[in-house]
Amino acid sequence: MKRILRLLIVTMLVFTASIDLSAQMVALRTDPVKDLMLTPSIGLDFVVGEKYTLGAEVAFNRNPWGIKMQMTSVTPEFRYWFNGRPFTRQYIGVVANMTGYNLAWNNVHHGDALGIGVSFGHAWTLTQRWSIDFAGSLGVIGYREKFYYKNDYFADYGERANSRGYVLLPIRLGVSAVYVLK
């Protein structure tokens, strides 16, 4: 999972460095709902064509509200804007997600997940630079994890994952505050 995350970050940095930002619109976004849930998130979107944007969002948390939990997530997304102008009105796109997690409640779940799906949404323009983005997506998520009961001895389970599978779930669901940097 760490290799995939590093590869994605390097790819985004190379892509960002190769774009002539003087003629492109760049938007910064965050999801206030995630922020209130003590899972800070930040994303960047780049206009890559007349009706297209490419972006990525990073979110993480560590022991919110005293719950033993850690999560790191990277969500790249490619969007097609129906209005003909990026960051305005409806869009559809392709979204992916890479998440590493460690959750200990009644049971312990330690693993990673990869997913891909279709995204859709609406950006409501407030001012020339500010907008609110309502987003949803549906996709297939594959996961592998070590699953064990809280009082079990972790070493008994070894290093391999003992639970794997695929599920149909929302990959990205939220409301984002978007600021266009230009």
C-alpha positions in Angstrom: 0.0 0.0 0.0 2.8 2.4 0.8 4.4 1.8 -2.6 1.2 2.5 -4.4 0.7 5.7 -2.3 4.2 6.9 -3.1 3.8 6.1 -6.8 0.6 8.1 -6.9 2.2 11.1 -5.1 5.2 11.0 -7.4 2.9 10.8 -10.5 0.8 13.7 -9.3 4.0 15.8 -8.6 5.4 15.0 -12.1 2.0 15.8 -13.7 1.8 19.1 -11.7 5.3 20.1 -12.7 4.6 19.4 -16.4 1.6 21.7 -16.6 2.0 25.3 -17.5 0.1 26.7 -14.5 0.1 30.3 -15.9 -2.7 29.5 -18.3 -4.5 26.9 -16.2 -7.1 27.1 -13.5 -6.2 25.4 -10.2 -8.7 24.8 -7.4 -8.1 24.0 -3.8 -10.8 22.0 -2.0 -11.6 20.6 1.4 -14.5 18.6 2.8 -15.8 20.4 5.9 -17.9 17.4 6.9 -14.8 15.2 7.1 -13.0 18.0 8.9 -15.7 18.1 11.5 -15.4 14.3 11.9 -11.6 14.9 12.7 -10.5 13.6 9.3 -8.8 16.5 7.7 -8.8 16.5 3.9 -7.3 18.6 1.2 -7.4 18.3 -2.6 -6.1 20.0 -5.7 -7.9 20.1 -9.1 -6.3 21.1 -12.4 -8.1 22.1 -15.6 -6.6 19.8 -18.3 -9.0 20.7 -21.1 -12.0 22.8 -22.0 -14.4 20.5 -20.2 -12.0 18.3 -18.1 -10.3 18.4 -14.7 -7.9 16.1 -13.0 -7.5 16.2 -9.2 -6.7 14.3 -6.1 -7.7 14.5 -2.5 -5.8 13.3 0.6 -7.5 12.6 3.9 -6.2 11.2 7.2 -7.0 10.7 10.8 -5.4 9.4 14.0 -7.4 8.4 17.0 -10.4 10.8 16.6 -12.5 11.2 19.8 -10.3 8.8 21.6 -11.2 5.9 19.3 -8.2 3.8 18.4 -8.2 4.4 14.7 -5.8 5.4 11.9 -6.7 6.0 8.3 -4.9 7.5 5.3 -6.7 7.9 2.0 -5.8 9.2 -1.5 -8.6 9.8 -4.0 -7.6 10.8 -7.6 -10.5 11.8 -9.9 -10.9 12.7 -13.6 -14.1 14.8 -14.3 -16.0 15.8 -17.4 -18.1 19.0 -16.9 -21.3 19.1 -18.9 -21.5 22.9 -18.8 -18.4 23.4 -20.9 -16.7 25.2 -18.1 -14.8 23.4 -15.3 -16.0 23.9 -11.7 -19.5 24.9 -12.8 -22.7 22.8 -12.6 -22.9 19.1 -13.2 -20.1 16.6 -13.9 -19.5 12.9 -14.3 -16.1 11.2 -13.8 -13.9 8.3 -12.9 -12.7 8.1 -9.3 -10.2 5.8 -7.6 -9.3 5.4 -4.0 -6.4 3.9 -2.0 -6.8 3.6 1.7 -4.8 2.2 4.5 -6.5 1.7 7.8 -6.2 0.3 11.4 -9.4 0.3 13.4 -9.7 -1.3 16.9 -13.2 -1.2 18.4 -14.7 -4.6 19.3 -12.7 -6.2 16.6 -9.5 -5.2 15.0 -9.3 -4.4 11.3 -5.8 -3.7 9.9 -5.5 -3.5 6.1 -5.8 -1.6 2.9 -8.3 -1.1 0.2 -8.3 -0.1 -3.5 -11.3 1.0 -5.4 -12.5 2.4 -8.7 -15.8 3.7 -9.8 -18.0 6.4 -11.4 -18.4 9.8 -9.8 -21.1 12.4 -10.3 -21.9 15.7 -8.8 -22.9 19.4 -9.0 -20.8 22.4 -8.2 -22.8 25.4 -7.0 -21.0 28.6 -7.7 -21.1 31.2 -4.9 -18.7 33.8 -6.2 -16.1 34.0 -8.9 -13.7 32.0 -6.9 -15.8 30.1 -4.3 -18.1 27.2 -4.9 -19.6 24.2 -3.1 -19.2 20.8 -4.7 -21.7 18.1 -3.9 -20.2 14.8 -4.9 -21.1 11.1 -5.0 -19.7 8.0 -6.5 -20.3 4.3 -6.7 -17.6 1.7 -7.3 -16.0 -1.6 -6.5 -13.6 -1.7 -3.6 -11.2 -4.6 -3.1 -9.7 -5.0 0.4 -7.3 -7.2 2.3 -7.0 -7.1 6.0 -5.9 -8.8 9.2 -9.1 -9.3 11.2 -9.0 -10.5 14.8 -10.8 -10.0 18.0 -9.5 -7.3 20.4 -8.2 -9.6 23.1 -6.5 -12.1 20.8 -2.8 -12.3 20.6 -1.8 -10.5 17.3 1.3 -12.7 16.7 -0.9 -15.8 16.3 -2.2 -14.4 13.0 1.1 -14.0 11.3 1.9 -11.4 8.7 -0.6 -12.4 6.0 -4.1 -11.1 5.5 -6.8 -13.4 6.7 -9.8 -11.5 5.2 -10.1 -10.4 1.5 -13.0 -9.4 -0.7 -14.7 -7.1 -3.0 -17.7 -4.8 -2.2 -19.9 -2.3 -4.0 -19.8 0.9 -2.0 -19.6 4.7 -2.4 -16.0 5.6 -3.1 -16.4 9.3 -2.5 -19.4 11.0 -0.9 -19.3 14.5 0.4 -19.6 18.2 0.2 -16.5 20.2 -0.5 -15.7 23.9 -0.3 -13.7 24.8 -3.4 -11.5 27.9 -3.9 -10.3 28.6 -7.5 -6.7 29.9 -7.3 -6.3 30.7 -11.0 
